[in-house]
Amino acid sequence: MADRIEIYGISGWGYHGVLASEKEAGQEFSVDVMIELTRASLEDDLVHTVDYSVVAERVYAIIVGESMDLIETVAERIIDSCREFSGVAAVEVAVHKPSAPISVPFRDVVVRIRREFI
């Protein structure tokens, strides 16, 4: 069993996508992050956990930062930024793109990626 930190709905205006219109106009993206830790609850010490405010800031910086073609790449970059904390056993990221260029009615497009490290 692992301890989990979950942050939902980190949002920002990004320029991710393969179409020129997506790169020019941009759109709102939202990200959910789940981080599994190996021993945070066993010890009452900040050194064994992750500062979720720092995680949120990093995720936001990736959303609004460098333009990427694939939202899978956005998710992978977020995972990489979370992996840098000690004690992280796994990270799962869901990138929401509710304004994706799809010609039929839909509510959301979500790319979900999970990586395990320990």
Biopython code that builds the backbone (N, CA, C, O; Angstrom):
import numpy as np
from Bio.PDB.StructureBuilder import StructureBuilder

atoms = [
    (1, "MET", "N", (0.830, -1.186, 0.000)),
    (1, "MET", "CA", (0.000, 0.000, 0.000)),
    (1, "MET", "C", (0.871, 1.245, 0.000)),
    (1, "MET", "O", (1.954, 1.273, 0.585)),
    (2, "ALA", "N", (0.379, 2.248, -0.658)),
    (2, "ALA", "CA", (1.104, 3.509, -0.733)),
    (2, "ALA", "C", (0.195, 4.640, -0.293)),
    (2, "ALA", "O", (-1.029, 4.551, -0.382)),
    (3, "ASP", "N", (0.815, 5.695, 0.179)),
    (3, "ASP", "CA", (0.085, 6.918, 0.471)),
    (3, "ASP", "C", (-0.125, 7.654, -0.847)),
    (3, "ASP", "O", (0.705, 7.569, -1.751)),
    (4, "ARG", "N", (-1.230, 8.371, -0.951)),
    (4, "ARG", "CA", (-1.528, 9.071, -2.202)),
    (4, "ARG", "C", (-1.810, 10.541, -1.939)),
    (4, "ARG", "O", (-2.509, 10.900, -0.991)),
    (5, "ILE", "N", (-1.264, 11.364, -2.780)),
    (5, "ILE", "CA", (-1.620, 12.779, -2.823)),
    (5, "ILE", "C", (-2.290, 12.997, -4.167)),
    (5, "ILE", "O", (-1.739, 12.633, -5.206)),
    (6, "GLU", "N", (-3.469, 13.587, -4.152)),
    (6, "GLU", "CA", (-4.210, 13.829, -5.383)),
    (6, "GLU", "C", (-4.569, 15.304, -5.475)),
    (6, "GLU", "O", (-5.052, 15.903, -4.513)),
    (7, "ILE", "N", (-4.328, 15.877, -6.640)),
    (7, "ILE", "CA", (-4.684, 17.269, -6.910)),
    (7, "ILE", "C", (-5.522, 17.256, -8.186)),
    (7, "ILE", "O", (-5.105, 16.705, -9.204)),
    (8, "TYR", "N", (-6.700, 17.863, -8.123)),
    (8, "TYR", "CA", (-7.609, 17.861, -9.265)),
    (8, "TYR", "C", (-7.826, 19.267, -9.816)),
    (8, "TYR", "O", (-7.957, 20.235, -9.067)),
    (9, "GLY", "N", (-7.862, 19.354, -11.141)),
    (9, "GLY", "CA", (-8.291, 20.578, -11.799)),
    (9, "GLY", "C", (-7.291, 21.718, -11.844)),
    (9, "GLY", "O", (-7.687, 22.883, -11.834)),
    (10, "ILE", "N", (-6.007, 21.408, -11.892)),
    (10, "ILE", "CA", (-5.017, 22.469, -12.078)),
    (10, "ILE", "C", (-5.198, 22.967, -13.514)),
    (10, "ILE", "O", (-5.011, 22.202, -14.460)),
    (11, "SER", "N", (-5.559, 24.232, -13.682)),
    (11, "SER", "CA", (-5.966, 24.725, -14.992)),
    (11, "SER", "C", (-5.094, 25.874, -15.476)),
    (11, "SER", "O", (-4.554, 26.656, -14.692)),
    (12, "GLY", "N", (-4.979, 25.944, -16.788)),
    (12, "GLY", "CA", (-4.241, 27.038, -17.401)),
    (12, "GLY", "C", (-4.468, 27.072, -18.897)),
    (12, "GLY", "O", (-4.949, 26.104, -19.487)),
    (13, "TRP", "N", (-4.120, 28.190, -19.503)),
    (13, "TRP", "CA", (-4.265, 28.394, -20.942)),
    (13, "TRP", "C", (-2.988, 27.919, -21.616)),
    (13, "TRP", "O", (-1.905, 28.445, -21.363)),
    (14, "GLY", "N", (-3.127, 26.920, -22.477)),
    (14, "GLY", "CA", (-1.962, 26.357, -23.148)),
    (14, "GLY", "C", (-2.120, 26.352, -24.649)),
    (14, "GLY", "O", (-3.205, 26.599, -25.176)),
    (15, "TYR", "N", (-1.036, 26.071, -25.326)),
    (15, "TYR", "CA", (-0.986, 26.095, -26.788)),
    (15, "TYR", "C", (-0.551, 24.737, -27.332)),
    (15, "TYR", "O", (0.320, 24.657, -28.198)),
    (16, "HIS", "N", (-1.158, 23.683, -26.825)),
    (16, "HIS", "CA", (-0.794, 22.327, -27.183)),
    (16, "HIS", "C", (-1.759, 21.773, -28.216)),
    (16, "HIS", "O", (-2.969, 21.977, -28.119)),
    (17, "GLY", "N", (-1.223, 21.077, -29.198)),
    (17, "GLY", "CA", (-2.027, 20.466, -30.240)),
    (17, "GLY", "C", (-1.271, 20.490, -31.549)),
    (17, "GLY", "O", (-0.257, 21.177, -31.674)),
    (18, "VAL", "N", (-1.750, 19.754, -32.512)),
    (18, "VAL", "CA", (-1.047, 19.669, -33.799)),
    (18, "VAL", "C", (-1.554, 20.683, -34.816)),
    (18, "VAL", "O", (-0.873, 20.961, -35.803)),
    (19, "LEU", "N", (-2.733, 21.234, -34.589)),
    (19, "LEU", "CA", (-3.281, 22.196, -35.548)),
    (19, "LEU", "C", (-2.709, 23.597, -35.312)),
    (19, "LEU", "O", (-2.451, 23.998, -34.178)),
    (20, "ALA", "N", (-2.521, 24.321, -36.402)),
    (20, "ALA", "CA", (-2.020, 25.699, -36.307)),
    (20, "ALA", "C", (-2.951, 26.555, -35.449)),
    (20, "ALA", "O", (-2.486, 27.392, -34.676)),
    (21, "SER", "N", (-4.248, 26.351, -35.581)),
    (21, "SER", "CA", (-5.215, 27.139, -34.802)),
    (21, "SER", "C", (-5.056, 26.908, -33.300)),
    (21, "SER", "O", (-5.259, 27.831, -32.510)),
    (22, "GLU", "N", (-4.699, 25.696, -32.900)),
    (22, "GLU", "CA", (-4.494, 25.398, -31.477)),
    (22, "GLU", "C", (-3.246, 26.097, -30.955)),
    (22, "GLU", "O", (-3.206, 26.561, -29.816)),
    (23, "LYS", "N", (-2.240, 26.161, -31.798)),
    (23, "LYS", "CA", (-0.979, 26.796, -31.395)),
    (23, "LYS", "C", (-1.102, 28.320, -31.368)),
    (23, "LYS", "O", (-0.406, 28.986, -30.602)),
    (24, "GLU", "N", (-1.983, 28.868, -32.198)),
    (24, "GLU", "CA", (-2.153, 30.319, -32.261)),
    (24, "GLU", "C", (-3.122, 30.831, -31.200)),
    (24, "GLU", "O", (-2.798, 31.759, -30.459)),
    (25, "ALA", "N", (-4.295, 30.238, -31.126)),
    (25, "ALA", "CA", (-5.332, 30.731, -30.217)),
    (25, "ALA", "C", (-5.200, 30.157, -28.809)),
    (25, "ALA", "O", (-5.546, 30.817, -27.830)),
    (26, "GLY", "N", (-4.701, 28.930, -28.712)),
    (26, "GLY", "CA", (-4.619, 28.264, -27.417)),
    (26, "GLY", "C", (-5.989, 27.837, -26.920)),
    (26, "GLY", "O", (-7.008, 28.079, -27.567)),
    (27, "GLN", "N", (-5.991, 27.198, -25.761)),
    (27, "GLN", "CA", (-7.234, 26.743, -25.141)),
    (27, "GLN", "C", (-6.963, 26.361, -23.697)),
    (27, "GLN", "O", (-5.813, 26.219, -23.282)),
    (28, "GLU", "N", (-8.025, 26.198, -22.948)),
    (28, "GLU", "CA", (-7.928, 25.829, -21.543)),
    (28, "GLU", "C", (-7.603, 24.336, -21.413)),
    (28, "GLU", "O", (-8.203, 23.495, -22.082)),
    (29, "PHE", "N", (-6.664, 24.038, -20.558)),
    (29, "PHE", "CA", (-6.326, 22.658, -20.208)),
    (29, "PHE", "C", (-6.500, 22.507, -18.705)),
    (29, "PHE", "O", (-6.346, 23.469, -17.951)),
    (30, "SER", "N", (-6.818, 21.303, -18.280)),
    (30, "SER", "CA", (-6.954, 20.998, -16.869)),
    (30, "SER", "C", (-6.211, 19.689, -16.607)),
    (30, "SER", "O", (-6.231, 18.777, -17.433)),
    (31, "VAL", "N", (-5.564, 19.608, -15.465)),
    (31, "VAL", "CA", (-4.752, 18.435, -15.151)),
    (31, "VAL", "C", (-5.085, 17.919, -13.758)),
    (31, "VAL", "O", (-5.235, 18.693, -12.812)),
    (32, "ASP", "N", (-5.199, 16.600, -13.650)),
    (32, "ASP", "CA", (-5.325, 15.909, -12.374)),
    (32, "ASP", "C", (-4.033, 15.129, -12.162)),
    (32, "ASP", "O", (-3.521, 14.496, -13.086)),
    (33, "VAL", "N", (-3.510, 15.179, -10.942)),
    (33, "VAL", "CA", (-2.260, 14.489, -10.630)),
    (33, "VAL", "C", (-2.466, 13.622, -9.397)),
    (33, "VAL", "O", (-3.031, 14.071, -8.400)),
    (34, "MET", "N", (-2.004, 12.370, -9.469)),
    (34, "MET", "CA", (-2.009, 11.477, -8.328)),
    (34, "MET", "C", (-0.582, 10.994, -8.119)),
    (34, "MET", "O", (0.038, 10.438, -9.026)),
    (35, "ILE", "N", (-0.070, 11.210, -6.915)),
    (35, "ILE", "CA", (1.293, 10.796, -6.575)),
    (35, "ILE", "C", (1.213, 9.774, -5.446)),
    (35, "ILE", "O", (0.606, 10.031, -4.407)),
    (36, "GLU", "N", (1.831, 8.612, -5.659)),
    (36, "GLU", "CA", (1.927, 7.613, -4.592)),
    (36, "GLU", "C", (3.291, 7.731, -3.938)),
    (36, "GLU", "O", (4.322, 7.810, -4.607)),
    (37, "LEU", "N", (3.268, 7.741, -2.617)),
    (37, "LEU", "CA", (4.495, 7.869, -1.829)),
    (37, "LEU", "C", (4.759, 6.589, -1.057)),
    (37, "LEU", "O", (3.830, 5.860, -0.708)),
    (38, "THR", "N", (6.016, 6.323, -0.797)),
    (38, "THR", "CA", (6.368, 5.061, -0.143)),
    (38, "THR", "C", (6.189, 5.066, 1.366)),
    (38, "THR", "O", (5.909, 4.017, 1.945)),
    (39, "ARG", "N", (6.343, 6.225, 2.032)),
    (39, "ARG", "CA", (6.289, 6.167, 3.486)),
    (39, "ARG", "C", (5.865, 7.444, 4.174)),
    (39, "ARG", "O", (6.238, 7.649, 5.329)),
    (40, "ALA", "N", (5.126, 8.292, 3.546)),
    (40, "ALA", "CA", (4.759, 9.572, 4.161)),
    (40, "ALA", "C", (3.999, 9.399, 5.469)),
    (40, "ALA", "O", (4.294, 10.099, 6.438)),
    (41, "SER", "N", (3.035, 8.492, 5.526)),
    (41, "SER", "CA", (2.218, 8.369, 6.735)),
    (41, "SER", "C", (2.930, 7.623, 7.868)),
    (41, "SER", "O", (2.477, 7.661, 9.012)),
    (42, "LEU", "N", (4.021, 6.957, 7.564)),
    (42, "LEU", "CA", (4.738, 6.214, 8.600)),
    (42, "LEU", "C", (5.573, 7.117, 9.498)),
    (42, "LEU", "O", (5.890, 6.763, 10.634)),
    (43, "GLU", "N", (5.920, 8.272, 8.980)),
    (43, "GLU", "CA", (6.763, 9.200, 9.721)),
    (43, "GLU", "C", (6.144, 10.590, 9.628)),
    (43, "GLU", "O", (5.783, 11.037, 8.539)),
    (44, "ASP", "N", (6.025, 11.248, 10.718)),
    (44, "ASP", "CA", (5.443, 12.588, 10.732)),
    (44, "ASP", "C", (6.535, 13.612, 10.424)),
    (44, "ASP", "O", (6.916, 14.425, 11.266)),
    (45, "ASP", "N", (7.022, 13.539, 9.179)),
    (45, "ASP", "CA", (8.157, 14.377, 8.785)),
    (45, "ASP", "C", (7.989, 14.808, 7.329)),
    (45, "ASP", "O", (7.767, 13.974, 6.450)),
    (46, "LEU", "N", (8.094, 16.092, 7.084)),
    (46, "LEU", "CA", (7.924, 16.632, 5.733)),
    (46, "LEU", "C", (8.890, 16.045, 4.719)),
    (46, "LEU", "O", (8.602, 16.038, 3.523)),
    (47, "VAL", "N", (10.014, 15.562, 5.173)),
    (47, "VAL", "CA", (11.008, 15.022, 4.249)),
    (47, "VAL", "C", (10.488, 13.772, 3.526)),
    (47, "VAL", "O", (11.022, 13.399, 2.481)),
    (48, "HIS", "N", (9.464, 13.132, 4.066)),
    (48, "HIS", "CA", (8.928, 11.901, 3.483)),
    (48, "HIS", "C", (7.669, 12.111, 2.648)),
    (48, "HIS", "O", (6.992, 11.152, 2.278)),
    (49, "THR", "N", (7.364, 13.359, 2.358)),
    (49, "THR", "CA", (6.182, 13.629, 1.555)),
    (49, "THR", "C", (6.525, 14.612, 0.444)),
    (49, "THR", "O", (7.682, 14.995, 0.275)),
    (50, "VAL", "N", (5.518, 15.010, -0.302)),
    (50, "VAL", "CA", (5.688, 15.923, -1.422)),
    (50, "VAL", "C", (4.900, 17.195, -1.122)),
    (50, "VAL", "O", (3.757, 17.129, -0.671)),
    (51, "ASP", "N", (5.497, 18.326, -1.367)),
    (51, "ASP", "CA", (4.823, 19.606, -1.183)),
    (51, "ASP", "C", (3.852, 19.805, -2.350)),
    (51, "ASP", "O", (4.275, 20.140, -3.456)),
    (52, "TYR", "N", (2.565, 19.600, -2.109)),
    (52, "TYR", "CA", (1.604, 19.648, -3.205)),
    (52, "TYR", "C", (1.450, 21.040, -3.807)),
    (52, "TYR", "O", (1.003, 21.167, -4.947)),
    (53, "SER", "N", (1.809, 22.082, -3.067)),
    (53, "SER", "CA", (1.773, 23.420, -3.678)),
    (53, "SER", "C", (2.865, 23.548, -4.742)),
    (53, "SER", "O", (2.661, 24.199, -5.767)),
    (54, "VAL", "N", (4.013, 22.933, -4.501)),
    (54, "VAL", "CA", (5.090, 22.940, -5.500)),
    (54, "VAL", "C", (4.680, 22.105, -6.712)),
    (54, "VAL", "O", (4.944, 22.489, -7.851)),
    (55, "VAL", "N", (4.034, 20.964, -6.469)),
    (55, "VAL", "CA", (3.540, 20.138, -7.575)),
    (55, "VAL", "C", (2.583, 20.952, -8.434)),
    (55, "VAL", "O", (2.711, 20.964, -9.658)),
    (56, "ALA", "N", (1.633, 21.627, -7.813)),
    (56, "ALA", "CA", (0.650, 22.420, -8.553)),
    (56, "ALA", "C", (1.326, 23.515, -9.376)),
    (56, "ALA", "O", (0.945, 23.754, -10.522)),
    (57, "GLU", "N", (2.317, 24.175, -8.802)),
    (57, "GLU", "CA", (3.039, 25.225, -9.535)),
    (57, "GLU", "C", (3.785, 24.653, -10.735)),
    (57, "GLU", "O", (3.799, 25.261, -11.806)),
    (58, "ARG", "N", (4.397, 23.499, -10.562)),
    (58, "ARG", "CA", (5.115, 22.857, -11.675)),
    (58, "ARG", "C", (4.155, 22.445, -12.789)),
    (58, "ARG", "O", (4.442, 22.645, -13.970)),
    (59, "VAL", "N", (3.026, 21.876, -12.411)),
    (59, "VAL", "CA", (2.035, 21.457, -13.405)),
    (59, "VAL", "C", (1.539, 22.678, -14.179)),
    (59, "VAL", "O", (1.458, 22.649, -15.407)),
    (60, "TYR", "N", (1.213, 23.734, -13.470)),
    (60, "TYR", "CA", (0.730, 24.955, -14.123)),
    (60, "TYR", "C", (1.775, 25.499, -15.096)),
    (60, "TYR", "O", (1.438, 25.907, -16.208)),
    (61, "ALA", "N", (3.031, 25.504, -14.682)),
    (61, "ALA", "CA", (4.098, 26.002, -15.554)),
    (61, "ALA", "C", (4.202, 25.182, -16.834)),
    (61, "ALA", "O", (4.493, 25.730, -17.897)),
    (62, "ILE", "N", (3.971, 23.886, -16.745)),
    (62, "ILE", "CA", (4.014, 23.036, -17.944)),
    (62, "ILE", "C", (2.801, 23.309, -18.832)),
    (62, "ILE", "O", (2.928, 23.364, -20.055)),
    (63, "ILE", "N", (1.639, 23.480, -18.227)),
    (63, "ILE", "CA", (0.429, 23.767, -19.020)),
    (63, "ILE", "C", (0.606, 25.056, -19.818)),
    (63, "ILE", "O", (0.312, 25.087, -21.013)),
    (64, "VAL", "N", (1.074, 26.102, -19.179)),
    (64, "VAL", "CA", (1.150, 27.414, -19.833)),
    (64, "VAL", "C", (2.491, 27.648, -20.532)),
    (64, "VAL", "O", (2.688, 28.679, -21.175)),
    (65, "GLY", "N", (3.397, 26.703, -20.405)),
    (65, "GLY", "CA", (4.741, 26.861, -20.958)),
    (65, "GLY", "C", (4.859, 26.441, -22.412)),
    (65, "GLY", "O", (3.962, 26.668, -23.224)),
    (66, "GLU", "N", (5.972, 25.832, -22.712)),
    (66, "GLU", "CA", (6.327, 25.419, -24.080)),
    (66, "GLU", "C", (5.197, 24.656, -24.772)),
    (66, "GLU", "O", (4.615, 23.739, -24.194)),
    (67, "SER", "N", (4.897, 25.036, -25.996)),
    (67, "SER", "CA", (3.874, 24.371, -26.795)),
    (67, "SER", "C", (4.342, 22.977, -27.192)),
    (67, "SER", "O", (5.482, 22.785, -27.613)),
    (68, "MET", "N", (3.443, 22.011, -27.051)),
    (68, "MET", "CA", (3.735, 20.634, -27.446)),
    (68, "MET", "C", (2.632, 20.147, -28.379)),
    (68, "MET", "O", (1.479, 20.560, -28.256)),
    (69, "ASP", "N", (2.988, 19.279, -29.300)),
    (69, "ASP", "CA", (1.995, 18.742, -30.231)),
    (69, "ASP", "C", (1.017, 17.798, -29.535)),
    (69, "ASP", "O", (-0.191, 17.882, -29.760)),
    (70, "LEU", "N", (1.517, 16.918, -28.708)),
    (70, "LEU", "CA", (0.697, 15.862, -28.103)),
    (70, "LEU", "C", (0.431, 16.141, -26.630)),
    (70, "LEU", "O", (1.330, 16.540, -25.890)),
    (71, "ILE", "N", (-0.814, 15.928, -26.213)),
    (71, "ILE", "CA", (-1.078, 16.075, -24.787)),
    (71, "ILE", "C", (-0.492, 14.891, -24.010)),
    (71, "ILE", "O", (-0.337, 14.965, -22.791)),
    (72, "GLU", "N", (-0.170, 13.814, -24.703)),
    (72, "GLU", "CA", (0.575, 12.728, -24.063)),
    (72, "GLU", "C", (1.948, 13.225, -23.611)),
    (72, "GLU", "O", (2.437, 12.838, -22.549)),
    (73, "THR", "N", (2.564, 14.082, -24.423)),
    (73, "THR", "CA", (3.865, 14.656, -24.059)),
    (73, "THR", "C", (3.720, 15.590, -22.872)),
    (73, "THR", "O", (4.584, 15.618, -21.995)),
    (74, "VAL", "N", (2.639, 16.353, -22.834)),
    (74, "VAL", "CA", (2.370, 17.220, -21.680)),
    (74, "VAL", "C", (2.291, 16.364, -20.421)),
    (74, "VAL", "O", (2.897, 16.699, -19.403)),
    (75, "ALA", "N", (1.549, 15.266, -20.483)),
    (75, "ALA", "CA", (1.407, 14.371, -19.334)),
    (75, "ALA", "C", (2.753, 13.786, -18.910)),
    (75, "ALA", "O", (3.054, 13.710, -17.718)),
    (76, "GLU", "N", (3.553, 13.377, -19.877)),
    (76, "GLU", "CA", (4.868, 12.787, -19.559)),
    (76, "GLU", "C", (5.790, 13.807, -18.896)),
    (76, "GLU", "O", (6.529, 13.461, -17.974)),
    (77, "ARG", "N", (5.754, 15.045, -19.348)),
    (77, "ARG", "CA", (6.577, 16.101, -18.727)),
    (77, "ARG", "C", (6.153, 16.355, -17.289)),
    (77, "ARG", "O", (6.988, 16.595, -16.417)),
    (78, "ILE", "N", (4.854, 16.300, -17.052)),
    (78, "ILE", "CA", (4.358, 16.474, -15.682)),
    (78, "ILE", "C", (4.834, 15.326, -14.806)),
    (78, "ILE", "O", (5.260, 15.544, -13.672)),
    (79, "ILE", "N", (4.764, 14.116, -15.319)),
    (79, "ILE", "CA", (5.257, 12.966, -14.560)),
    (79, "ILE", "C", (6.733, 13.134, -14.241)),
    (79, "ILE", "O", (7.155, 12.889, -13.110)),
    (80, "ASP", "N", (7.515, 13.546, -15.214)),
    (80, "ASP", "CA", (8.948, 13.763, -14.985)),
    (80, "ASP", "C", (9.192, 14.774, -13.879)),
    (80, "ASP", "O", (10.098, 14.598, -13.065)),
    (81, "SER", "N", (8.390, 15.834, -13.844)),
    (81, "SER", "CA", (8.586, 16.866, -12.818)),
    (81, "SER", "C", (8.211, 16.350, -11.429)),
    (81, "SER", "O", (8.783, 16.799, -10.436)),
    (82, "CYS", "N", (7.271, 15.426, -11.342)),
    (82, "CYS", "CA", (6.876, 14.854, -10.053)),
    (82, "CYS", "C", (7.845, 13.783, -9.580)),
    (82, "CYS", "O", (8.006, 13.566, -8.379)),
    (83, "ARG", "N", (8.474, 13.131, -10.507)),
    (83, "ARG", "CA", (9.412, 12.053, -10.181)),
    (83, "ARG", "C", (10.639, 12.567, -9.436)),
    (83, "ARG", "O", (11.317, 11.801, -8.751)),
    (84, "GLU", "N", (10.923, 13.845, -9.565)),
    (84, "GLU", "CA", (12.109, 14.437, -8.938)),
    (84, "GLU", "C", (12.033, 14.459, -7.412)),
    (84, "GLU", "O", (13.064, 14.599, -6.753)),
    (85, "PHE", "N", (10.833, 14.324, -6.833)),
    (85, "PHE", "CA", (10.694, 14.307, -5.380)),
    (85, "PHE", "C", (11.108, 12.940, -4.845)),
    (85, "PHE", "O", (10.850, 11.921, -5.485)),
    (86, "SER", "N", (11.740, 12.912, -3.690)),
    (86, "SER", "CA", (12.142, 11.626, -3.118)),
    (86, "SER", "C", (10.918, 10.898, -2.563)),
    (86, "SER", "O", (9.956, 11.521, -2.114)),
    (87, "GLY", "N", (10.975, 9.589, -2.604)),
    (87, "GLY", "CA", (9.907, 8.769, -2.060)),
    (87, "GLY", "C", (8.713, 8.576, -2.972)),
    (87, "GLY", "O", (7.721, 7.973, -2.562)),
    (88, "VAL", "N", (8.781, 9.074, -4.201)),
    (88, "VAL", "CA", (7.661, 8.909, -5.135)),
    (88, "VAL", "C", (7.726, 7.513, -5.748)),
    (88, "VAL", "O", (8.707, 7.156, -6.399)),
    (89, "ALA", "N", (6.676, 6.733, -5.533)),
    (89, "ALA", "CA", (6.621, 5.372, -6.049)),
    (89, "ALA", "C", (5.923, 5.312, -7.410)),
    (89, "ALA", "O", (6.260, 4.482, -8.254)),
    (90, "ALA", "N", (4.953, 6.197, -7.612)),
    (90, "ALA", "CA", (4.205, 6.209, -8.875)),
    (90, "ALA", "C", (3.548, 7.569, -9.052)),
    (90, "ALA", "O", (3.279, 8.286, -8.089)),
    (91, "VAL", "N", (3.299, 7.900, -10.314)),
    (91, "VAL", "CA", (2.583, 9.133, -10.643)),
    (91, "VAL", "C", (1.587, 8.804, -11.742)),
    (91, "VAL", "O", (1.912, 8.113, -12.707)),
    (92, "GLU", "N", (0.380, 9.302, -11.584)),
    (92, "GLU", "CA", (-0.636, 9.200, -12.630)),
    (92, "GLU", "C", (-1.104, 10.609, -12.951)),
    (92, "GLU", "O", (-1.388, 11.401, -12.052)),
    (93, "VAL", "N", (-1.179, 10.911, -14.230)),
    (93, "VAL", "CA", (-1.580, 12.242, -14.685)),
    (93, "VAL", "C", (-2.703, 12.099, -15.697)),
    (93, "VAL", "O", (-2.651, 11.247, -16.584)),
    (94, "ALA", "N", (-3.710, 12.936, -15.556)),
    (94, "ALA", "CA", (-4.790, 13.029, -16.539)),
    (94, "ALA", "C", (-4.808, 14.457, -17.067)),
    (94, "ALA", "O", (-4.984, 15.408, -16.305)),
    (95, "VAL", "N", (-4.624, 14.600, -18.374)),
    (95, "VAL", "CA", (-4.684, 15.912, -19.012)),
    (95, "VAL", "C", (-6.024, 16.007, -19.736)),
    (95, "VAL", "O", (-6.335, 15.187, -20.599)),
    (96, "HIS", "N", (-6.809, 17.016, -19.373)),
    (96, "HIS", "CA", (-8.129, 17.239, -19.959)),
    (96, "HIS", "C", (-8.036, 18.330, -21.028)),
    (96, "HIS", "O", (-7.439, 19.386, -20.815)),
    (97, "LYS", "N", (-8.635, 18.046, -22.166)),
    (97, "LYS", "CA", (-8.664, 18.997, -23.283)),
    (97, "LYS", "C", (-10.117, 19.110, -23.756)),
    (97, "LYS", "O", (-10.475, 18.545, -24.790)),
    (98, "PRO", "N", (-10.956, 19.837, -23.006)),
    (98, "PRO", "CA", (-12.387, 19.875, -23.307)),
    (98, "PRO", "C", (-12.754, 20.643, -24.578)),
    (98, "PRO", "O", (-13.880, 20.530, -25.062)),
    (99, "SER", "N", (-11.824, 21.415, -25.118)),
    (99, "SER", "CA", (-12.097, 22.149, -26.363)),
    (99, "SER", "C", (-11.336, 21.566, -27.543)),
    (99, "SER", "O", (-11.032, 22.275, -28.502)),
    (100, "ALA", "N", (-11.033, 20.290, -27.475)),
    (100, "ALA", "CA", (-10.316, 19.626, -28.567)),
    (100, "ALA", "C", (-11.094, 19.776, -29.877)),
    (100, "ALA", "O", (-12.324, 19.816, -29.872)),
    (101, "PRO", "N", (-10.372, 19.859, -30.992)),
    (101, "PRO", "CA", (-11.049, 20.044, -32.282)),
    (101, "PRO", "C", (-11.686, 18.747, -32.789)),
    (101, "PRO", "O", (-11.102, 18.021, -33.594)),
    (102, "ILE", "N", (-12.888, 18.481, -32.300)),
    (102, "ILE", "CA", (-13.647, 17.299, -32.683)),
    (102, "ILE", "C", (-14.971, 17.779, -33.272)),
    (102, "ILE", "O", (-15.600, 18.685, -32.727)),
    (103, "SER", "N", (-15.391, 17.182, -34.370)),
    (103, "SER", "CA", (-16.554, 17.697, -35.105)),
    (103, "SER", "C", (-17.904, 17.187, -34.601)),
    (103, "SER", "O", (-18.936, 17.548, -35.167)),
    (104, "VAL", "N", (-17.926, 16.377, -33.574)),
    (104, "VAL", "CA", (-19.187, 15.887, -33.027)),
    (104, "VAL", "C", (-19.287, 16.325, -31.562)),
    (104, "VAL", "O", (-18.268, 16.625, -30.940)),
    (105, "PRO", "N", (-20.498, 16.366, -31.007)),
    (105, "PRO", "CA", (-20.631, 16.762, -29.600)),
    (105, "PRO", "C", (-19.861, 15.808, -28.678)),
    (105, "PRO", "O", (-19.915, 14.589, -28.844)),
    (106, "PHE", "N", (-19.156, 16.375, -27.720)),
    (106, "PHE", "CA", (-18.439, 15.599, -26.708)),
    (106, "PHE", "C", (-18.232, 16.484, -25.488)),
    (106, "PHE", "O", (-18.358, 17.705, -25.568)),
    (107, "ARG", "N", (-17.918, 15.867, -24.372)),
    (107, "ARG", "CA", (-17.725, 16.614, -23.136)),
    (107, "ARG", "C", (-16.268, 16.892, -22.837)),
    (107, "ARG", "O", (-15.932, 17.974, -22.356)),
    (108, "ASP", "N", (-15.390, 15.930, -23.115)),
    (108, "ASP", "CA", (-13.989, 16.089, -22.724)),
    (108, "ASP", "C", (-13.142, 15.057, -23.455)),
    (108, "ASP", "O", (-13.621, 13.986, -23.825)),
    (109, "VAL", "N", (-11.893, 15.397, -23.653)),
    (109, "VAL", "CA", (-10.876, 14.449, -24.098)),
    (109, "VAL", "C", (-9.866, 14.375, -22.956)),
    (109, "VAL", "O", (-9.401, 15.400, -22.458)),
    (110, "VAL", "N", (-9.537, 13.164, -22.553)),
    (110, "VAL", "CA", (-8.597, 12.986, -21.447)),
    (110, "VAL", "C", (-7.526, 11.995, -21.860)),
    (110, "VAL", "O", (-7.826, 10.909, -22.356)),
    (111, "VAL", "N", (-6.271, 12.377, -21.651)),
    (111, "VAL", "CA", (-5.158, 11.446, -21.798)),
    (111, "VAL", "C", (-4.666, 11.156, -20.387)),
    (111, "VAL", "O", (-4.331, 12.070, -19.634)),
    (112, "ARG", "N", (-4.625, 9.872, -20.039)),
    (112, "ARG", "CA", (-4.206, 9.458, -18.700)),
    (112, "ARG", "C", (-2.981, 8.573, -18.839)),
    (112, "ARG", "O", (-2.977, 7.600, -19.593)),
    (113, "ILE", "N", (-1.938, 8.931, -18.096)),
    (113, "ILE", "CA", (-0.690, 8.164, -18.125)),
    (113, "ILE", "C", (-0.286, 7.865, -16.682)),
    (113, "ILE", "O", (-0.388, 8.723, -15.805)),
    (114, "ARG", "N", (0.174, 6.637, -16.451)),
    (114, "ARG", "CA", (0.674, 6.237, -15.130)),
    (114, "ARG", "C", (2.081, 5.658, -15.301)),
    (114, "ARG", "O", (2.343, 4.880, -16.218)),
    (115, "ARG", "N", (2.964, 6.051, -14.408)),
    (115, "ARG", "CA", (4.327, 5.498, -14.391)),
    (115, "ARG", "C", (4.647, 5.083, -12.951)),
    (115, "ARG", "O", (4.324, 5.795, -12.000)),
    (116, "GLU", "N", (5.289, 3.915, -12.810)),
    (116, "GLU", "CA", (5.726, 3.423, -11.507)),
    (116, "GLU", "C", (7.245, 3.443, -11.470)),
    (116, "GLU", "O", (7.898, 3.114, -12.460)),
    (117, "PHE", "N", (7.804, 3.825, -10.340)),
    (117, "PHE", "CA", (9.243, 4.026, -10.225)),
    (117, "PHE", "C", (9.932, 3.098, -9.233)),
    (117, "PHE", "O", (11.137, 2.873, -9.340)),
    (118, "ILE", "N", (9.202, 2.564, -8.287)),
    (118, "ILE", "CA", (9.844, 1.723, -7.262)),
    (118, "ILE", "C", (9.202, 0.365, -7.272)),
    (118, "ILE", "O", (9.585, -0.505, -6.490)),
]
sb = StructureBuilder()
sb.init_structure("model")
sb.init_model(0)
sb.init_chain("A")
sb.init_seg("    ")
for serial, (resi, resn, name, xyz) in enumerate(atoms, 1):
    if name == "N":
        sb.init_residue(resn, " ", resi, " ")
    sb.init_atom(name, np.array(xyz, "f"), 0.0, 1.0, " ", f" {name:<3s}", serial, name[0])
structure = sb.get_structure()
